[in-house]
């Protein structure tokens, strides 16, 4: 019988994409108030160009530096690159932009409407945890700001030196709540990271498919597919022996 349920964070519990866009736009608006002649839309576009440049460099690294990334430094670097594209140089403005971004990011943590009803239904019946491909520095404050921290017995991040879909991060999460793979379920929106990772590590997998995406022949097969977390308690009942 399943006694532990793990959740991905971004895109599964938190509606991250619109929050991220709002944070970038708000930061650009705030920073350009001090930069006459620079349009917020231009700074926003420069930010996304700087993000793409940074991401392309990360993709060239043979092994991602999980557990060794300084999130604050990365954010400063990206905003510094965005400002340089518009002719604004110097570390002080980059630091201010990064700090402004962090404040807005922490103040905008929207949850999907089905999250709290689902967690209320499962809390006390199952050990609950989070497994995320983010760092503790960026994700734990958001989890706490969301009010969800009280539901989770563990939060597993890439600070341990590995990430989904690798087996090690799932093994670490299981050990953190003293659970066995065949008695655990992982819920996430990524077929590659969440479903494929959980399947490979011996956990049950539930794919939350909010957008109605069709599985292709090459996709990993989840043990359950749901369109809403409202369906998860029923899935767990069906997985009972």
Backbone bond lengths (Angstrom), bond angles and torsions (degrees), N, CA, C in turn:
res aa  C-N    CA-C-N  psi(-1)  N-CA   C-N-CA  omega(-1)  CA-C   N-CA-C  phi
1 X - - - 1.463 - - 1.527 109.56 -
2 X 1.304 116.64 138.88 1.462 120.94 179.09 1.528 109.58 -70.34
3 X 1.339 114.68 132.20 1.466 118.61 176.91 1.530 112.94 -126.06
4 X 1.350 117.29 -0.09 1.465 120.71 -179.93 1.524 109.69 -137.52
5 X 1.328 116.16 135.80 1.464 121.61 178.77 1.520 107.87 -128.65
6 X 1.329 115.63 125.79 1.462 121.83 178.27 1.527 109.20 -111.16
7 X 1.327 114.59 148.13 1.461 120.84 -179.58 1.525 110.11 -125.59
8 X 1.317 115.83 139.80 1.457 121.76 162.24 1.536 106.61 -67.64
9 X 1.341 117.20 160.95 1.470 119.66 -179.00 1.524 111.64 -101.08
10 X 1.351 117.78 -70.80 1.469 121.30 -174.71 1.525 110.61 -67.92
11 X 1.319 116.10 124.27 1.454 121.02 178.04 1.516 113.94 86.57
12 X 1.339 116.81 -9.83 1.459 121.48 178.44 1.518 110.77 -112.44
13 X 1.324 116.27 -52.58 1.466 121.22 175.98 1.524 111.41 -102.50
14 X 1.322 116.17 -43.66 1.468 120.82 179.68 1.516 110.54 -102.56
15 X 1.332 115.50 134.00 1.469 121.71 177.38 1.527 107.58 -80.55
16 X 1.329 115.75 80.02 1.463 121.47 -164.34 1.521 114.32 -75.13
17 X 1.323 117.92 -37.87 1.472 119.45 -170.98 1.525 113.18 -61.09
18 X 1.336 119.98 -51.24 1.472 118.49 178.47 1.523 112.56 -65.94
19 X 1.340 116.89 -33.27 1.463 120.08 176.81 1.517 110.98 -62.42
20 X 1.325 115.76 -42.62 1.463 120.36 179.49 1.521 111.24 -62.70
21 X 1.330 116.86 -43.72 1.464 120.53 179.53 1.527 111.12 -63.25
22 X 1.329 116.12 -42.38 1.465 119.49 179.51 1.525 110.94 -63.95
23 X 1.330 116.47 -38.53 1.466 120.78 -179.21 1.520 110.86 -64.36
24 X 1.317 117.18 -44.05 1.460 120.81 179.52 1.527 110.51 -64.26
25 X 1.322 116.84 -44.85 1.474 120.27 -179.48 1.521 111.25 -63.44
26 X 1.334 116.84 -42.78 1.461 120.50 -179.58 1.518 111.06 -65.33
27 X 1.330 116.30 -39.27 1.469 120.14 178.18 1.520 110.50 -64.61
28 X 1.316 117.26 -43.99 1.466 120.70 179.51 1.527 110.84 -62.21
29 X 1.317 116.27 -40.91 1.473 119.69 177.59 1.526 110.69 -61.61
30 X 1.328 116.57 -45.53 1.465 120.59 -176.84 1.525 111.72 -66.56
31 X 1.321 116.73 -42.31 1.464 120.27 -176.02 1.522 111.66 -71.83
32 X 1.329 117.61 -39.19 1.470 119.59 -176.85 1.522 111.99 -72.61
33 X 1.323 118.20 -13.37 1.463 119.10 172.46 1.528 111.09 -61.37
34 X 1.317 115.92 -24.57 1.462 121.27 179.79 1.519 112.27 -101.53
35 X 1.331 116.52 4.37 1.468 120.53 -177.93 1.525 109.17 -126.53
36 X 1.324 117.95 81.35 1.470 120.88 -178.54 1.528 111.54 -54.99
37 X 1.310 114.75 136.60 1.459 119.62 176.85 1.516 114.11 91.93
38 X 1.331 118.09 -7.55 1.462 120.32 178.71 1.522 109.02 -107.28
39 X 1.319 115.02 125.61 1.454 121.28 -177.88 1.531 110.10 -82.50
40 X 1.348 118.83 137.58 1.469 120.52 178.03 1.523 113.29 -56.33
41 X 1.326 116.63 -35.00 1.465 119.31 179.67 1.522 111.10 -65.28
42 X 1.337 116.93 -36.34 1.462 120.07 178.37 1.529 110.94 -67.70
43 X 1.344 116.64 -39.18 1.464 119.21 178.43 1.527 110.33 -68.60
44 X 1.309 117.16 -37.27 1.468 120.76 177.08 1.526 110.40 -61.53
45 X 1.320 116.46 -45.92 1.471 120.09 178.65 1.521 110.90 -63.47
46 X 1.330 116.76 -40.27 1.464 120.33 178.68 1.522 111.00 -65.08
47 X 1.317 117.11 -35.57 1.466 121.07 177.59 1.530 110.09 -60.76
48 X 1.325 117.30 -49.19 1.468 119.62 -177.52 1.532 111.23 -66.14
49 X 1.320 117.13 -32.81 1.466 119.93 175.22 1.530 110.17 -66.01
50 X 1.335 117.22 -40.16 1.466 120.84 178.78 1.519 111.28 -67.89
51 X 1.346 117.36 -36.57 1.464 121.28 176.32 1.523 110.05 -62.53
52 X 1.330 116.81 -45.27 1.471 120.19 -179.88 1.521 110.93 -62.01
53 X 1.318 116.96 -40.40 1.461 121.14 178.65 1.529 110.78 -62.65
54 X 1.324 116.45 -45.03 1.468 120.45 179.31 1.521 110.87 -64.96
55 X 1.327 117.07 -41.36 1.454 120.98 -179.50 1.532 111.39 -65.78
56 X 1.313 117.03 -38.56 1.466 120.06 177.88 1.530 111.46 -62.69
57 X 1.328 116.83 -34.09 1.467 119.74 176.27 1.523 111.05 -68.45
58 X 1.335 116.61 -41.14 1.464 120.05 179.12 1.514 110.58 -61.94
59 X 1.337 117.40 -38.75 1.456 120.81 -178.28 1.525 112.29 -66.01
60 X 1.334 117.58 -20.23 1.464 120.49 178.55 1.524 112.26 -80.53
61 X 1.335 117.10 -14.25 1.457 121.09 179.72 1.520 108.60 -77.14
62 X 1.334 116.18 128.94 1.461 120.50 -175.71 1.530 111.38 -60.38
63 X 1.301 116.85 -43.44 1.453 121.85 179.36 1.522 108.39 -126.56
64 X 1.336 116.59 121.53 1.466 120.13 -177.61 1.526 110.01 -60.00
65 X 1.328 117.33 139.74 1.473 120.67 -175.43 1.518 112.98 -80.49
66 X 1.355 116.73 53.18 1.454 120.12 -179.21 1.525 109.85 -58.35
67 X 1.311 116.22 135.14 1.450 121.25 178.75 1.508 113.72 87.53
68 X 1.328 117.53 -9.32 1.464 120.80 -178.06 1.526 112.34 -122.62
69 X 1.323 116.85 14.62 1.457 119.61 -176.31 1.529 110.17 -95.59
70 X 1.317 115.63 132.60 1.457 122.16 176.31 1.522 107.35 -93.97
71 X 1.320 115.83 99.03 1.468 120.36 -174.27 1.525 112.17 -59.57
72 X 1.326 116.56 -42.33 1.465 119.76 -178.74 1.520 111.01 -62.51
73 X 1.332 116.20 -40.34 1.462 120.26 179.42 1.525 110.91 -66.08
74 X 1.336 116.59 -37.98 1.463 120.32 179.55 1.528 110.25 -65.14
75 X 1.338 116.69 -43.65 1.463 120.25 179.76 1.526 110.55 -64.32
76 X 1.332 116.85 -42.11 1.478 119.51 177.15 1.513 110.77 -62.01
77 X 1.319 115.91 -40.25 1.467 119.53 -178.99 1.526 110.93 -64.20
78 X 1.327 116.61 -42.46 1.458 119.81 -178.31 1.528 110.57 -66.24
79 X 1.340 116.87 -46.37 1.462 118.12 179.28 1.526 111.50 -67.34
80 X 1.349 116.35 -34.63 1.462 119.14 175.30 1.513 111.73 -62.39
81 X 1.339 116.33 -41.14 1.455 120.43 177.69 1.506 112.32 -65.16
82 X 1.350 116.15 -38.49 1.463 119.94 178.39 1.525 110.78 -64.22
83 X 1.315 116.28 -44.40 1.467 119.98 -179.63 1.532 111.83 -66.22
84 X 1.329 116.69 -38.76 1.471 120.10 178.69 1.515 111.19 -62.22
85 X 1.324 117.09 -35.03 1.460 120.38 178.20 1.526 111.68 -61.54
86 X 1.324 115.59 -24.31 1.471 120.18 -179.74 1.517 111.85 -104.50
87 X 1.346 116.33 12.96 1.451 120.96 174.95 1.510 115.40 85.00
88 X 1.338 117.25 13.32 1.468 121.19 178.67 1.521 108.02 -104.04
89 X 1.315 117.43 112.35 1.457 121.35 -177.10 1.527 110.25 -109.83
90 X 1.328 114.53 166.02 1.457 119.76 176.13 1.510 112.31 109.12
91 X 1.351 116.59 141.62 1.464 120.46 -175.61 1.520 114.43 -73.12
92 X 1.335 118.67 -25.09 1.460 119.71 -173.69 1.519 112.04 -64.59
93 X 1.345 117.11 -43.31 1.459 119.52 -179.99 1.532 110.90 -69.81
94 X 1.328 116.80 -35.09 1.464 119.99 176.92 1.522 110.47 -63.69
95 X 1.330 116.38 -41.75 1.468 120.39 178.30 1.520 110.49 -64.30
96 X 1.328 116.58 -43.14 1.466 119.92 179.06 1.523 110.89 -62.12
97 X 1.326 116.32 -42.03 1.466 119.90 179.16 1.525 110.70 -63.67
98 X 1.337 116.76 -42.98 1.464 120.66 -179.66 1.523 111.16 -64.00
99 X 1.325 116.90 -41.23 1.465 120.57 179.40 1.528 111.33 -68.77
100 X 1.321 116.31 -37.07 1.467 120.38 177.18 1.523 109.84 -65.16
101 X 1.330 115.94 -44.87 1.468 121.38 177.31 1.522 110.34 -57.47
102 X 1.322 117.86 -44.63 1.465 121.49 -178.29 1.524 111.47 -63.03
103 X 1.331 117.42 -39.33 1.466 120.31 178.70 1.523 111.27 -65.53
104 X 1.323 116.09 -46.22 1.465 118.85 178.90 1.531 110.81 -63.95
105 X 1.324 116.58 -39.38 1.461 121.40 -177.90 1.521 110.93 -61.10
106 X 1.324 115.89 -41.53 1.452 120.58 -177.39 1.529 111.95 -74.75
107 X 1.321 116.56 -22.57 1.465 119.59 -178.25 1.525 112.51 -89.00
108 X 1.335 117.10 -4.29 1.472 121.15 -176.50 1.521 108.46 -128.60
109 X 1.338 116.41 86.60 1.467 121.82 -176.84 1.528 108.09 -123.69
110 X 1.333 118.15 74.18 1.460 120.54 -175.62 1.523 112.01 -77.85
111 X 1.309 115.68 130.61 1.456 121.44 176.31 1.524 109.48 -97.92
112 X 1.327 116.11 148.85 1.460 119.41 170.88 1.537 108.12 -64.27
113 X 1.323 116.18 149.44 1.473 120.55 -172.90 1.527 113.11 -64.79
114 X 1.330 117.26 -19.78 1.467 120.26 -176.46 1.530 113.04 -90.86
115 X 1.324 117.80 -2.42 1.459 120.77 -172.17 1.525 112.49 -69.12
116 X 1.315 117.21 -56.45 1.467 119.67 -175.02 1.535 111.79 -65.12
117 X 1.342 120.59 -42.92 1.473 118.23 175.16 1.524 112.90 -57.81
118 X 1.323 116.77 -39.47 1.465 120.33 179.12 1.525 110.95 -65.07
119 X 1.338 116.56 -49.37 1.464 119.66 -178.08 1.529 111.11 -64.95
120 X 1.324 117.29 -36.66 1.462 119.83 176.03 1.532 111.07 -61.13
121 X 1.333 116.18 -38.35 1.465 120.35 -179.14 1.524 112.26 -70.42
122 X 1.341 116.71 -31.34 1.468 120.28 -174.98 1.520 113.23 -94.62
123 X 1.337 116.54 -26.55 1.463 120.43 -174.51 1.530 110.12 -63.38
124 X 1.323 115.50 130.86 1.453 120.63 -177.50 1.512 113.47 92.52
125 X 1.321 116.90 -21.94 1.471 121.59 176.29 1.522 111.20 -96.97
126 X 1.332 116.76 -29.21 1.460 123.00 -177.72 1.525 109.69 -134.54
127 X 1.327 116.03 153.63 1.450 120.84 166.54 1.523 107.13 -74.84
128 X 1.317 118.00 129.44 1.455 121.51 -176.66 1.517 110.26 -116.11
129 X 1.332 116.25 143.32 1.453 121.05 178.99 1.514 111.72 -150.79
130 X 1.315 115.54 168.99 1.465 123.49 176.25 1.519 108.32 -117.77
131 X 1.327 116.11 137.24 1.473 122.40 170.90 1.518 106.44 -125.96
132 X 1.329 116.90 114.14 1.465 120.21 -174.61 1.519 111.60 -131.82
133 X 1.317 115.24 145.88 1.464 120.96 173.56 1.527 109.93 -86.99
134 X 1.306 115.47 49.67 1.453 122.56 174.54 1.510 108.40 -134.14
135 X 1.306 116.56 171.23 1.462 120.17 -178.63 1.517 110.28 -90.66
136 X 1.316 115.44 162.30 1.460 120.90 177.64 1.525 110.57 -64.31
137 X 1.345 116.60 -32.46 1.470 120.47 -177.07 1.517 111.97 -66.69
138 X 1.330 117.82 -34.76 1.462 120.37 -178.95 1.520 112.44 -92.12
139 X 1.334 117.07 -34.82 1.459 119.19 -170.65 1.526 114.72 -92.85
140 X 1.322 118.85 -37.79 1.463 118.29 -178.89 1.530 111.94 -62.03
141 X 1.355 119.89 -42.43 1.469 118.08 176.40 1.526 113.17 -59.79
142 X 1.335 117.10 -35.91 1.459 119.51 179.26 1.530 111.15 -71.36
143 X 1.328 116.10 -39.16 1.464 119.42 177.47 1.523 109.75 -62.25
144 X 1.321 116.03 -42.13 1.469 119.69 178.75 1.524 111.17 -67.71
145 X 1.331 117.08 -41.55 1.468 120.39 179.97 1.527 111.54 -64.93
146 X 1.323 116.86 -28.70 1.464 121.38 -179.70 1.519 112.38 -72.48
147 X 1.339 117.16 -19.25 1.460 121.68 -175.20 1.515 114.13 85.89
148 X 1.334 116.93 6.11 1.468 120.31 -175.84 1.531 114.38 -91.81
149 X 1.328 117.42 -10.38 1.473 118.89 -173.21 1.525 111.86 -55.37
150 X 1.325 117.74 -32.49 1.461 120.97 -175.01 1.528 112.78 -66.22
151 X 1.333 116.40 -19.11 1.465 119.04 -179.77 1.528 112.50 -79.59
152 X 1.337 118.16 -23.25 1.462 120.60 -165.11 1.521 112.97 -103.99
153 X 1.332 114.44 130.87 1.459 120.82 175.47 1.522 111.20 -78.00
154 X 1.331 117.38 -23.54 1.467 120.26 179.86 1.519 110.18 -152.62
155 X 1.328 115.25 152.25 1.459 123.15 172.44 1.520 106.50 -129.76
156 X 1.325 116.91 114.66 1.457 122.13 -177.14 1.523 109.07 -106.86
157 X 1.327 116.52 123.91 1.466 122.61 -177.08 1.518 110.10 -123.77
158 X 1.319 115.27 177.34 1.461 120.12 -179.53 1.521 113.32 -73.22
159 X 1.329 117.61 -0.79 1.468 120.18 176.36 1.524 112.04 -63.24
160 X 1.324 118.06 -17.26 1.463 119.96 177.91 1.528 111.85 -77.83
161 X 1.337 116.89 -6.13 1.460 120.30 175.59 1.511 115.27 100.17
162 X 1.326 117.52 11.32 1.460 120.73 178.28 1.523 108.73 -149.77
163 X 1.324 116.43 173.61 1.467 120.82 -174.83 1.515 109.80 -150.28
164 X 1.331 115.50 161.65 1.467 120.06 171.40 1.535 109.06 -63.56
165 X 1.301 119.94 140.99 1.468 128.75 13.41 1.535 114.33 -95.44
166 X 1.337 119.30 14.63 1.462 120.27 -176.68 1.523 111.08 -67.16
167 X 1.319 115.20 146.21 1.465 120.82 -174.92 1.521 111.73 -60.79
168 X 1.326 116.98 -34.68 1.464 120.71 -169.56 1.518 112.87 -59.81
169 X 1.323 118.11 -36.39 1.459 119.14 -177.69 1.527 110.75 -70.04
170 X 1.327 117.00 -34.59 1.460 120.32 176.26 1.526 110.45 -70.12
171 X 1.332 116.49 -39.71 1.467 120.16 177.95 1.525 110.83 -61.88
172 X 1.323 116.02 -40.28 1.463 120.34 179.05 1.529 110.40 -64.49
173 X 1.333 116.82 -43.30 1.464 120.52 179.34 1.523 111.16 -63.22
174 X 1.312 116.40 -42.03 1.467 120.35 178.72 1.524 110.72 -61.65
175 X 1.329 115.88 -45.50 1.462 120.00 -179.48 1.524 111.70 -63.16
176 X 1.333 116.03 -31.49 1.468 119.93 -177.08 1.520 112.60 -66.90
177 X 1.332 117.08 -21.92 1.474 120.28 177.75 1.526 111.49 -119.75
178 X 1.337 115.97 9.62 1.465 122.43 179.11 1.526 111.17 56.35
179 X 1.336 115.17 50.43 1.463 121.36 179.62 1.532 109.85 -115.33
180 X 1.319 115.79 156.90 1.463 122.53 177.99 1.527 109.47 -101.76
181 X 1.342 117.40 148.13 1.473 119.59 -177.08 1.527 113.70 -55.42
182 X 1.323 117.18 -42.04 1.466 119.53 -175.57 1.533 112.53 -74.53
183 X 1.332 116.13 -2.83 1.464 120.25 177.13 1.528 111.51 -117.59
184 X 1.327 115.24 21.89 1.469 120.12 -177.13 1.526 110.50 -131.91
185 X 1.329 114.90 149.46 1.467 123.22 177.53 1.518 108.26 -125.04
186 X 1.334 116.62 137.41 1.463 121.21 173.73 1.519 108.98 -115.11
187 X 1.340 115.80 133.97 1.464 122.70 -177.73 1.519 109.01 -114.80
188 X 1.326 117.27 128.65 1.457 119.32 178.35 1.509 112.19 -162.03
189 X 1.337 115.31 168.65 1.462 120.65 -177.33 1.519 113.40 -97.45
190 X 1.333 117.98 -9.05 1.465 121.03 -177.98 1.526 110.09 -98.88
191 X 1.326 115.62 120.39 1.463 118.85 177.02 1.521 111.09 -63.53
192 X 1.326 116.97 -39.16 1.465 120.40 -176.70 1.526 111.29 -73.64
193 X 1.336 116.42 -55.55 1.460 120.08 -174.46 1.518 113.40 -75.86
194 X 1.327 116.45 -45.82 1.456 120.12 -172.41 1.525 112.61 -87.10
195 X 1.321 116.84 -55.82 1.467 119.49 -178.06 1.523 110.65 -70.34
196 X 1.336 116.36 -51.96 1.463 119.12 -179.71 1.517 112.23 -61.51
197 X 1.341 115.93 -41.28 1.455 119.69 179.79 1.509 112.65 -64.62
198 X 1.337 116.41 -46.57 1.466 120.26 179.61 1.520 111.25 -64.29
199 X 1.333 116.95 -44.41 1.462 119.97 178.35 1.526 111.03 -57.48
200 X 1.324 116.08 -45.75 1.459 120.27 -177.59 1.510 113.28 -66.90
201 X 1.345 116.07 -28.09 1.464 120.02 -178.97 1.525 112.39 -90.20
202 X 1.338 116.96 0.51 1.454 120.79 175.43 1.513 115.40 89.64
203 X 1.356 117.69 9.96 1.453 121.23 176.67 1.523 110.03 -90.28
204 X 1.317 116.93 159.43 1.451 119.88 165.31 1.531 108.04 -70.42
205 X 1.329 116.49 153.08 1.464 120.35 -178.84 1.517 110.35 -129.00
206 X 1.337 114.97 140.52 1.465 121.12 172.77 1.518 107.76 -126.45
207 X 1.308 116.17 123.02 1.466 122.36 -179.68 1.516 108.38 -95.85
208 X 1.336 117.29 118.14 1.453 120.06 174.32 1.524 108.22 -90.14
209 X 1.284 115.08 110.83 1.464 123.33 -173.04 1.518 108.10 -111.73
210 X 1.324 116.00 78.90 1.458 121.22 -175.97 1.531 112.39 -70.71
211 X 1.330 117.49 -21.14 1.468 121.10 -173.26 1.524 113.27 -100.37
212 X 1.314 117.70 -0.93 1.459 119.87 179.26 1.515 113.92 71.58
213 X 1.342 116.89 32.31 1.464 121.44 179.21 1.529 109.62 -68.71
214 X 1.318 116.94 143.07 1.462 121.59 178.26 1.530 109.94 -90.92
215 X 1.315 116.13 134.48 1.460 120.51 175.29 1.520 110.09 -66.05
216 X 1.340 115.81 141.68 1.462 120.30 173.05 1.523 109.10 -101.59
217 X 1.311 115.58 170.93 1.461 120.09 -176.22 1.522 112.56 -63.74
218 X 1.331 117.17 -25.62 1.458 120.58 -176.89 1.532 113.62 -92.39
219 X 1.315 117.39 -3.49 1.459 120.15 -176.72 1.525 111.50 -77.43
220 X 1.326 116.77 146.73 1.468 118.66 171.77 1.522 109.61 -64.35
221 X 1.312 116.49 148.20 1.460 121.65 -175.78 1.526 110.19 -98.36
222 X 1.330 117.67 119.75 1.462 119.68 178.46 1.523 111.31 -76.12
223 X 1.314 115.78 155.26 1.469 119.58 173.54 1.521 110.92 -70.72
224 X 1.322 116.09 -25.47 1.464 120.70 176.76 1.520 108.52 -148.53
225 X 1.325 116.04 145.23 1.461 122.21 173.93 1.520 107.93 -120.78
226 X 1.334 116.10 127.92 1.455 120.53 -179.12 1.524 109.03 -130.59
227 X 1.314 116.33 153.14 1.461 120.39 176.60 1.525 111.42 -101.79
228 X 1.334 116.02 -10.40 1.454 121.22 -179.31 1.526 108.63 -151.61
229 X 1.329 116.12 149.73 1.462 119.77 176.14 1.522 111.99 -69.09
230 X 1.323 117.73 -13.91 1.466 119.81 174.05 1.530 110.66 -59.43
231 X 1.335 117.04 -24.86 1.462 121.43 -177.43 1.532 112.82 -83.39
232 X 1.322 117.34 -13.68 1.467 119.71 -171.07 1.528 114.16 -64.54
233 X 1.342 120.60 -43.28 1.468 117.90 177.53 1.536 113.08 -55.81
234 X 1.325 117.12 -38.49 1.454 120.48 177.11 1.509 112.84 -65.69
235 X 1.344 116.69 -38.02 1.467 121.27 176.04 1.516 110.18 -60.38
236 X 1.321 116.46 -45.77 1.461 120.29 -179.48 1.528 111.13 -63.91
237 X 1.308 117.83 -37.02 1.464 120.54 176.28 1.524 110.86 -63.05
238 X 1.348 116.32 -39.94 1.469 119.90 -179.19 1.527 112.19 -70.12
239 X 1.341 117.10 -26.35 1.461 120.38 -179.30 1.528 112.94 -83.25
240 X 1.337 116.71 -2.40 1.457 119.25 176.25 1.531 108.92 -67.99
241 X 1.351 117.43 143.63 1.471 119.93 179.32 1.528 111.89 -67.66
